[in-house]
Amino acid sequence: MPQSAVPHEPDIFWTPARIAQAWVQGWVVSRGAPPAVDHGTHLTIPVGLPGHVVRHVFPALDAEAIRAVVQGPCEPGTWLKVVGAPELVRPLLPATWALHPREYLMHTSLAEARVVLDAPPVEFERQGDVMTATLLAPNGEPAARAQAALAGSAAIFDQVVTKPDHRRKGYGSVLMSLLARACWNRGASLGVLVATEDGRALYSALGWTVGAEVTAASLA
């Protein structure tokens, strides 16, 4: 099918819960993790990495379900990601759980990805449903990198990194805009990511919207 004929799902169908669920599906694809197990109230990803053995993601704040998980048998390296503010999640956690800095679930319409003129060279690589974009500095070395994984009509942006000696040059903005346009051309209608406090400023400047706060916690 030609790129111009790729169907795009209207944004009206994207509820906050669907956005969070799409983020989980895309994160699994992006990281090459096993499929998430859907428990109804939350999704569990058997990550299997040192310090990150399993991840429980709650698309909505469900106090009873969260307590059932954290008060049950949990091994060190268990993580929670809850779509909800830290001040609401902290009282639900035993003292042995560490709370991490506040994060933000953000989204954008990929149809509105800005066109970048005279951009530095960007190399694209596709492996299945994962697209990686690398921006090259004038000397030809990689300066910034990002990837996006397709999950239905959503594209989940992940591992957006600019090397320290190339920051504050606008490379991150250029890279995100070009990658968003590439995902739109593959049929995705909505971009989704979870941002740190610093990342929120960059993505907000690019037109991304904060849909909800996200709380991360882990058991050491």
VEXNUNU-59890 format. One record per residue (C-alpha): x, y, z. Coordinates in nm, 3 decimals, decimal comma, padded with zeros to 5 digits. Layout:
<r <X; Y; Z>> ...
END
This chain:
<r <00,000; 00,000; 00,000>> <r <00,149; 00,341; -00,083>> <r <00,243; 00,553; 00,217>> <r <-00,017; 00,816; 00,129>> <r <-00,287; 00,549; 00,143>> <r <-00,198; 00,410; 00,489>> <r <-00,510; 00,424; 00,709>> <r <-00,486; 00,620; 01,034>> <r <-00,713; 00,571; 01,331>> <r <-00,885; 00,892; 01,450>> <r <-00,746; 01,022; 01,780>> <r <-01,097; 01,030; 01,929>> <r <-01,070; 00,656; 01,998>> <r <-00,766; 00,702; 02,224>> <r <-00,877; 00,702; 02,587>> <r <-00,618; 00,746; 02,866>> <r <-00,639; 00,376; 02,956>> <r <-00,582; 00,275; 02,593>> <r <-00,284; 00,506; 02,571>> <r <-00,127; 00,344; 02,878>> <r <-00,196; -00,006; 02,746>> <r <-00,046; 00,083; 02,408>> <r <00,262; 00,212; 02,587>> <r <00,304; -00,126; 02,760>> <r <00,266; -00,316; 02,433>> <r <00,512; -00,090; 02,255>> <r <00,764; -00,098; 02,541>> <r <00,767; -00,477; 02,522>> <r <00,833; -00,465; 02,148>> <r <01,095; -00,192; 02,182>> <r <01,290; -00,374; 02,454>> <r <01,247; -00,725; 02,312>> <r <01,080; -00,837; 02,636>> <r <00,833; -01,127; 02,668>> <r <00,465; -01,038; 02,609>> <r <00,281; -00,873; 02,897>> <r <00,030; -01,077; 03,097>> <r <-00,303; -00,893; 03,132>> <r <-00,457; -00,933; 03,479>> <r <-00,744; -00,694; 03,411>> <r <-00,638; -00,435; 03,669>> <r <-00,274; -00,432; 03,555>> <r <-00,024; -00,585; 03,315>> <r <00,285; -00,782; 03,415>> <r <00,600; -00,793; 03,204>> <r <00,851; -01,070; 03,290>> <r <01,154; -00,856; 03,200>> <r <01,413; -01,097; 03,339>> <r <01,704; -00,853; 03,375>> <r <01,932; -00,804; 03,677>> <r <01,770; -00,540; 03,896>> <r <01,460; -00,543; 03,676>> <r <01,313; -00,890; 03,706>> <r <00,947; -00,810; 03,658>> <r <00,741; -00,497; 03,592>> <r <00,377; -00,445; 03,694>> <r <00,203; -00,161; 03,508>> <r <-00,126; -00,015; 03,631>> <r <-00,302; 00,191; 03,357>> <r <-00,517; 00,345; 03,632>> <r <-00,481; 00,395; 04,006>> <r <-00,641; 00,090; 04,169>> <r <-00,553; 00,090; 04,539>> <r <-00,681; -00,261; 04,610>> <r <-00,497; -00,416; 04,317>> <r <-00,173; -00,232; 04,397>> <r <-00,182; -00,344; 04,760>> <r <-00,246; -00,703; 04,651>> <r <00,071; -00,697; 04,438>> <r <00,309; -00,521; 04,677>> <r <00,191; -00,714; 04,984>> <r <00,226; -01,046; 04,803>> <r <00,548; -01,234; 04,732>> <r <00,780; -00,992; 04,546>> <r <01,148; -01,052; 04,479>> <r <01,411; -00,778; 04,461>> <r <01,411; -00,619; 04,118>> <r <01,031; -00,595; 04,104>> <r <00,909; -00,264; 03,957>> <r <00,576; -00,084; 03,954>> <r <00,461; 00,176; 03,703>> <r <00,134; 00,336; 03,808>> <r <-00,060; 00,594; 03,610>> <r <-00,119; 00,821; 03,907>> <r <00,055; 01,085; 04,115>> <r <00,330; 00,979; 04,361>> <r <00,148; 01,132; 04,659>> <r <-00,143; 00,896; 04,589>> <r <00,074; 00,587; 04,534>> <r <00,321; 00,624; 04,822>> <r <00,063; 00,544; 05,098>> <r <-00,015; 00,214; 04,924>> <r <00,345; 00,088; 04,935>> <r <00,533; -00,082; 05,220>> <r <00,836; 00,111; 05,347>> <r <01,069; -00,136; 05,171>> <r <00,964; 00,005; 04,831>> <r <01,162; 00,296; 04,685>> <r <00,978; 00,572; 04,502>> <r <01,149; 00,714; 04,191>> <r <01,124; 01,065; 04,041>> <r <00,789; 01,167; 03,897>> <r <00,728; 01,079; 03,531>> <r <00,468; 01,177; 03,273>> <r <00,261; 00,980; 03,024>> <r <00,257; 01,196; 02,711>> <r <00,097; 01,171; 02,368>> <r <00,077; 01,356; 02,040>> <r <-00,098; 01,334; 01,705>> <r <00,164; 01,217; 01,457>> <r <-00,026; 01,396; 01,182>> <r <00,098; 01,720; 01,336>> <r <00,468; 01,624; 01,340>> <r <00,653; 01,930; 01,216>> <r <00,846; 01,920; 00,891>> <r <01,218; 01,974; 00,948>> <r <01,413; 02,158; 00,679>> <r <01,790; 02,145; 00,641>> <r <01,819; 01,879; 00,912>> <r <02,149; 01,706; 00,987>> <r <02,178; 01,358; 00,832>> <r <01,964; 01,095; 01,002>> <r <02,004; 00,721; 00,952>> <r <01,693; 00,503; 00,987>> <r <01,694; 00,131; 01,058>> <r <01,392; -00,100; 01,076>> <r <01,375; -00,435; 01,251>> <r <01,021; -00,569; 01,247>> <r <00,801; -00,317; 01,427>> <r <01,092; -00,123; 01,575>> <r <01,233; 00,181; 01,396>> <r <01,560; 00,336; 01,511>> <r <01,679; 00,681; 01,407>> <r <02,033; 00,809; 01,458>> <r <02,124; 01,174; 01,398>> <r <02,478; 01,240; 01,279>> <r <02,683; 01,542; 01,385>> <r <02,870; 01,748; 01,122>> <r <03,180; 01,535; 01,181>> <r <02,979; 01,221; 01,100>> <r <02,967; 01,072; 01,448>> <r <02,635; 00,969; 01,608>> <r <02,505; 01,258; 01,818>> <r <02,152; 01,151; 01,915>> <r <01,943; 00,838; 01,894>> <r <01,580; 00,737; 01,945>> <r <01,360; 00,445; 01,863>> <r <00,990; 00,384; 01,827>> <r <00,791; 00,061; 01,835>> <r <00,459; 00,019; 01,658>> <r <00,168; -00,113; 01,865>> <r <-00,143; -00,111; 01,648>> <r <-00,209; 00,250; 01,554>> <r <00,027; 00,385; 01,819>> <r <00,400; 00,444; 01,805>> <r <00,578; 00,420; 02,140>> <r <00,892; 00,634; 02,158>> <r <01,171; 00,493; 02,371>> <r <01,540; 00,535; 02,460>> <r <01,575; 00,892; 02,337>> <r <01,936; 00,988; 02,406>> <r <02,159; 01,279; 02,303>> <r <02,530; 01,249; 02,380>> <r <02,646; 01,500; 02,642>> <r <02,877; 01,694; 02,408>> <r <02,594; 01,740; 02,156>> <r <02,320; 01,865; 02,389>> <r <02,149; 02,205; 02,361>> <r <02,189; 02,205; 01,984>> <r <01,829; 02,112; 01,900>> <r <01,927; 01,763; 01,787>> <r <01,669; 01,594; 02,010>> <r <01,386; 01,802; 01,865>> <r <01,495; 01,734; 01,508>> <r <01,528; 01,362; 01,572>> <r <01,188; 01,329; 01,740>> <r <01,014; 01,521; 01,461>> <r <01,170; 01,310; 01,186>> <r <01,098; 00,985; 01,370>> <r <00,737; 01,092; 01,429>> <r <00,693; 01,160; 01,057>> <r <00,844; 00,819; 00,973>> <r <00,601; 00,646; 01,212>> <r <00,308; 00,835; 01,057>> <r <00,417; 00,706; 00,717>> <r <00,397; 00,352; 00,855>> <r <00,033; 00,399; 00,965>> <r <00,064; 00,511; 01,327>> <r <-00,167; 00,794; 01,430>> <r <-00,064; 00,856; 01,790>> <r <00,277; 00,896; 01,952>> <r <00,312; 00,781; 02,313>> <r <00,599; 00,800; 02,561>> <r <00,679; 00,825; 02,930>> <r <00,901; 01,124; 03,005>> <r <01,116; 01,239; 03,293>> <r <01,080; 01,592; 03,429>> <r <01,358; 01,712; 03,196>> <r <01,213; 01,526; 02,899>> <r <00,869; 01,676; 02,955>> <r <01,003; 02,021; 02,866>> <r <01,150; 01,899; 02,536>> <r <00,841; 01,709; 02,429>> <r <00,601; 01,985; 02,537>> <r <00,792; 02,224; 02,311>> <r <00,730; 01,979; 02,026>> <r <00,356; 01,977; 02,089>> <r <00,326; 01,667; 02,306>> <r <00,054; 01,668; 02,575>> <r <00,079; 01,537; 02,929>> <r <-00,202; 01,287; 02,973>> <r <-00,123; 01,179; 03,328>> <r <00,146; 01,157; 03,590>> <r <00,326; 00,825; 03,629>> <r <00,475; 00,687; 03,949>> <r <00,763; 00,440; 03,938>> <r <00,861; 00,233; 04,241>> <r <01,093; -00,062; 04,292>> <r <01,187; -00,321; 04,551>> <r <01,564; -00,334; 04,599>> 
END
